[in-house]
Amino acid sequence: MDRFVTLDRLPDDFAVPAGYADRLTFDAAARRLTFQGYMSKTDFDRLSARTRDWAFRRKLEELFQQCVYNGRPEPRRGPSLLDRLRRRIAPG
């Protein structure tokens, strides 16, 4: 899943590392910094260590918080299996 934060521009001293080129992208026209999939703490540390721009690091941290698994399940879409069974057994 792709997650993004809004960002005006990349810092002058930041370049996306080759190992992250397929997962971390910046769309200047849309002003979006996007990360694809799960971002580990190690990923975050490696990326944030590449610049001293604190505003960018804060945006990267926002992105990290969106990309990390937080232990909560994704919200369900529609009724659960149990809800559907209840409706068949005891329509109401």
N, C-alpha and C positions, 0 to 999 in steps of 0.2 A: 504494500500500500504506500502511496506517495503522500508525504506530509510537506507542508510549506509554511514559511513565514514571509511577511513582506519585508523588503530590504531595498533601499534606494540604490546602493551600489556596493560592489565588493571593495574591500580595502586595497589600496595600491600594493601593499606588501603581501597579499594573499593570492595564492594560486592553488587551484584544486589539485591535490596529489593524484598521480596517475592511477593509483589503486582505488581511488574513489570516483574517477571520472564517469563511471556508469551509474553511480548512486547519488552523487551530489552535483546539482546543476543550478545555475543562476540564469534566469530569464530577465534581462535588463528591461525589455519592453513592458513586461508584466510586473516587474519589480518583485520577483519571487525567488527565494532560495528554497530549493526542493531537495528532500532526501527520500530515497526509495528504500522501503523496508525498515528493519530494526536497526537502530543505532546503539551500539554498546557504549559503555563509559570509556573504553579504550579508544573507540572511534572518535568520540567527542574530544577526548584529551589530545589525540593526534591532530585533529583539525584545528582546535582552538590554539594549540601551541604554535601554529604557523603564522600568527599575527599578534601584534600588541594592541590592536584596535579594540578597545573595550566595548564600544557600541556593537560591533560585529560579534564579539564573543557573547554578549547578552542575547542577541538574536539567534546565535547558534545554540545557546542553552535553551531557548524557547523551543527550537526545533528538536533538540535532544529530548526534551520533556514530552513532546508529542510522539516521538518515534520509539521511546522505550516502553517495554511491556510493563504495565503498572499493576498487574494481578487482577484487574477487574475485567470481566468478560465484555465483549462488544455488545451494544444494545441489540435486542432481538428485533427482527422484522416480522411482524404478524404474530398470530397466536402460536403458542407452544403446542407440542404434541399432546401434553396433558390437557390443555384447554380444549383442543379439538375432540379428544376422547370424552371429556365431560359433557360437551354439547351433544354428542351422539347418544350417550347413556341417559342423561337427564336434560333434555331440551327445556329451555326455560324462558 
